Amino acid sequence: MKIEVLVQGDPDIKPFTKIVHYEKSDELIFYESTQLIKKHLLNNMRLNINEALGLFVAYVITSLNEHKTINEIQKQIPNMLLPHQVMIGVPESLRKLTFTITTDEIKNEPMSIVAPIRIDQYFLHEGKQAT
């Protein structure tokens, strides 16, 4: 399985692509890496951009192995992480994720998630004034 992720953030952040090749032989390493990220969350540690992205990719791989549909995966990803679980700037750096999935059954199936980490309303924005 090959998963190519185009990561787009705020307009001032240059987009980048991460490519993940997953084979059954890598399953133990994949599982251990995912467990370490989840352990960080359980210990109230904030995730960096690579850990957050790793968690999303792990979810996509696990879901595909469980034969979930692209639509089901798209609906669940925005519920995985909250802004207080990631470092400052991570939600803004991950405004849009576009996964291109290639497997034996799926050929270059794109899946986009806008705002995978919901951004809280800021204290200062149009229409509100500081008191």
ABEGO torsion letter per residue (X at the ends): XBBBBBBBBBAABBBBBBBBBBBAAAAAAAAAAAAAAAAAAAAGBBBBAAAAAAAAAAAAAAAAAAGBBAAAAAAAAAAABBAAABBBGAAAABABBBBBBBBAABBGBBBBBBGABBBBBBABBBGBBBX
